Amino acid sequence: MVQQLGATPVIGPLLAYTVTLPLGSLVAARGARGIFLPQIMPENFLRDSATLLLLRPREFLANARDLVTLRAAMAEQAPRYAAIRAPVVIIAGEKDRTVSTHIHSQPFAAAVAGTKLIVLPDTGHMIQIAAPDLVIAEVEAMIGNIARGTAAAAN
């Protein structure tokens, strides 16, 4: 609902430049806690992250537009997933309520050849906080695989 209003001409900017920052500041902690579920949000996450910058008028309006157009954009992109040739690793949380593993991660992995899909049980959206060692290991493994492939191609 807020995204729809935020993406509406006149009403969106009016909200963004008047009430978004003060009202958003009041509800930001609750919203941020929700993206961590079932994990617990780190104590100083809002203070230590740039999350509250999303409440600045331009960012709020851009985010609202992105969210309102997201479904159509994904539907347009999905038929081209099979053309992706880059290495892909998806680490998803089984309990993610922001980006559904069943709706997004699994179909994407099925459409892109060679995708590695890791679904973490009892884990929410903030994978990088819930399983940082796994994320780092997967990024490093991907870099190593790319470097080995590049070296082999050069020989």
Salt bridges, closest charged atoms under 4 A:
ASP48 OD1 - ARG47 NE 3.01
GLU59 OE2 - ARG56 NH2 3.09
ASP96 OD2 - HIS125 ND1 2.82
ASP122 OD1 - LYS95 NZ 3.87
GLU138 OE2 - LYS116 NZ 2.98
